[in-house]
Amino acid sequence: MPVDDMSDTVTTSEGIEPMSRHENSGANASRPWLAVAVVLALVAAALLGMSRLISSSPADGTDSFSAIQVGRVAFDFGPDGRTARLHVRTSITSICAIAYGTSAAYGHLATDPAMAASGDRNHAAFLTGLIPHTRYLYRMQAVGIDGRLYRSPVYTFHTPSAVHRTAGNDVAIGATVLKVSSVFSLDFAAKNAVDGDPGTEWATQGDGNHAFITIDLHRTVRVSAVAFRTRSMGDGTAITRTYSVTVDGKKTYGPFKASPGSAVNRVAFTGRVIRFSVVQSTGGNTGASEVAAYGKP
């Protein structure tokens, strides 16, 4: 009720009697503290309500990430030890990000490049700029579909040494793509599988077990190891389980186990044109973040 209306009446020993406008004006003039007191009371009530709201929430305004985490965190490291994919599953749809670095200042942030704008339950954050054989701190954070914020404690991981120290250099980087089963779109072009960047992907238009990519190394190479770094979708499709390689259209090697990370398969052949073929998969838009061939010209 407005202050002026509150002062339209006055309490006496006989009861409540109306005040004249003249008397009301005089009362307000003689008691300016009345309006101030009302304002202070309203402010105090608002502050009390805010304090109750704050006391009923977590101290930092977030919930523990463990409340939505399902299973353990898994890492797949790139062959050079400079990239990694962090895999984690949540019980609710959420948008997840990873802060990481060599100190508590972090300095890096990673998300899942394949994550939809509406979030997901299967997360594969792509970490870049890593140093081989180094200890890192990381922290997972998520905004859930329930509107809440979730954050994990600080964890650590160690990057491996670069694979090429034992397997040689990846001579497939920069190779020419001669033929491919299909491409989903320009953003998922076949050249992404030989660009040396695990953050980009080649994806097919639902080729499943019939997906393949043929590359020209530009020269004859003695190959000591190959790799097929599979892409995947949040619904469990597009994962290549095994693959084979055919050299110069002649001999086929494999099947080998595909991996999203740094695993390589040892071989011993000399050739220039290599076809990587999916043998077994979970179906859908199969493809690879990278196909690799390690060796020396």
N, C-alpha and C positions, 0 to 999 in steps of 0.2 A: 504494500500500500504506500502511495506517495507520502512524503513527510508532511505536506500541507494538509492533506486529508486527515492524517493521524492527529493533528493539533486542533481539529474542529470541535473536539470535546474535551472536558476536563473533569476529573474525579473530585468530588467533594464528600464531606462526611455524610451528606444526605443522599448521595447518589451521583449520577452523571447528568450534567446540565449542559445545554448548548452554550457556546461562547459566541459573542458577537464578533464580527469581522474586525472591529476596532480592537477588541481585547486580544483576539488571536494574533494580530500584527504586533501588538506590544509584547506578547509572550515570546514570539519568535525572536524579536529584537533583543529581549533581555536574556534569552537562552540560546545562543548560537551553537552551543555544544551539542544540542539535540541532534541536528543533522549530521554532525561529525560522528557522533556516537553510533548512529544508524549505519553509516558507511563503514566504520571500523568493524561493526558487528558482522556485516555482510562479507567483508574481506576475511575476517577470522574464520567464518563458516566455510568459505571457499578453500582456504589454506588447510583446514582440518580435513575436508573431503579429499584434497589432493594427497595429503600425508597418508590417509587410510588406503588410497588407491596404490600409492607407491609401496607401502608396507606389505600389501597383498601380492606384489609381483616380485620376481627375482631381483636381486640387488643390481644386476647390470642390464636388466630388461630382456634377458635371453633365457632359454631353456637349454638343458644339456643335449648335445647331439646324440648321445646314447639313447635318448628317449625314442628316436626314430631310426637309428642305425640297425640294419639287419646283417648279421654275419660280420666277418672281418674285413679289414682294408687290405687290398692286394695291389702290388706295383708291378708294372711291366716296363722295363727300362729299354731305351733305344740302344742299338749296337755300339754307338760311340760314347755312351754314358752321359750324354748331354740332354737327353729328353726322357720323359717317363709318362706313363698313364697310370693315374690313381683310380682304382675301381672301388666303389662303395655303393651299397644298396640301402635305400630308405623305405620305411614302411608306409610312408605317405608320399604323394607327389610333391616335389619341392624343387627349387632352384638352388644348386649347390656351387660353392666356390671354395678354393683352397688357397690360403696364405702360406707362403713358404720362403725360406731363406737360410743362410748359414748362421744367422744370429737372431735374437729376439726382435730385431727390427724388421724381420722378414724381407720385404722389398719386392716380392713377386706375388702375383695372383693368377690362379689358373681356374678355368671352367671347362665344361665338356663342350667341344665345338659342335657336336651333333645334337646337343640338347634343344628341345623345342622351347618356344617362348613361354609355353604353359607349364614347363617343368617336366620332371620324369621321376622314376623310382630307381632306375639303374643309371649310375653316374660314372663317367670315365673322363675325369679332368686331365687335361694335357699340360704337363709341366715342361717348360723350356728353359734354356739358359743355364742348365746344370753343369757342374764341374765333375768329371769322373773321379771316383774314389774319394768322395767327400761326404761329410756328415751334414744333414739338413734338419732344420726344425720345420714343422708344419702344423697347421690348424684348420679344421674343416668347419664351414659355416653354411647354413641353409635357411632359406625362407620357405616355410611350409605352406601348403594350400589351406591350412587352418589359420593362416595369418600370423603365426608365431615365428619367432626367431630362435634358431638352434645353433649352438657352438660347442666344439669339442675342447678337451684339454690340449696342451701342446705335446705333440708326438715327434719322433725322429725317424729318419730313414737314411740309408747310406747308398750312394750311387756306386755302380760297379766300375771296374776298369774297362776301357774301350775294347770292343771285340776285335777290331782290326789288328791288334797287337799279335794275335795268334792266327787269325783267319785271313789276313790281308785286307786290302782296301775294297770297298764296294764299287765294283766297276760298272754296275747297272745304273748308277746315278748319271743322268744325262743321256741315257740310251734313247734310241728312236723307237717309238711304238709302231710296229709294222701292221699289227692286226689285233683286234679286241672283240670279244663276243658281243658287247654292247656297252653303252654308257648311260647312266641315269640322266645326266644333264651336263652342261658346260662346267658347272661348279664341281662336278665329280668326274672330270675327264680322265682318260687313261694315263696321260702324262703325269698326273699326280702320284702315280705309283713308282715313278723313277726320278722324282725331283729332289730326293734326299731330305724331304721335309715330312716327318711322320704326322704333322698336323693337318696335312691335306690327304684326300682319299680318292681312289677310283672306285666307283660303285656302278653296278650293272642294273639293267631294268628287269630284275627278277630272274636272273639266269640260274640261280641256285648252283647245283652241281655241274652245270654246263658252262660255267664262266671260265674264260681263259684270256691271257694277254701274251702277245708275242713281241719280243724286243730284240733290237739289233745293237750289239755292244760296240759297233764300229771297227772292231779289230778282233782277231783271234786271241782268246784268253785261256790261260790255265786256271780253271776254277776249282777251288778247294772247299767251298761251302756255299750253300744257297739258303734263302729265307723267304717266307711268305708271311708278311705281317697283316693279319686279317683285320678287316673292319667288322663292326658289329652294330646292332640296333638294340635299343632299350627293351624291346619285346622279346629278345633272345634270338631273333633271326639274323641272317647275313653273316653268320660266323662260319668261317672255313675251318674244318677240323683237319683235313689232310689234303695234300696237293702233290702233283708230280711235275717234273721238268723234262722237256724233250729238246735235245740239242741238234741244231742244224737239220731239223726235220727227220732225224734218223733214230737215234737211241733215246729211250725214255728211262728216267731214273725216278725212284720213289715207289709207292707214295711215302711222303714225309709228313711229319706233324707240323701244322701251321701254328703260329703264335702271334698274339698282339704285341709281344715285346721283343727282347733281344736274342731269343733262342735262334740258333743256326743249325743247319743239317750238313754234315760232312759229306763231300762228294770228291770225285777225282775224274775230271774230264777236261778236254780242250775243245772250245767251240766259239762261235760268234753269235749265232741266232738262237735264242732260248725262248721256249714257250712254257709259261707257267699255267697249269690247268688245275682247277678245283676238282678234287676227287669226291670228297664227302663234306657236307656242310649242313647247316640248319635251315637252308633254303632262303628264298627272298633275294634281296639286292646284294648279293655277295660281291666281294671286291677286296682291295688291299690298300692300306696306307702306304706300304712300300713292298716291292719285290726286290730282292737283293741277290747279287752274285759276287762272292769274294774271291780274289785271286790276283794274279799278276799277268800282264801282257806277255 
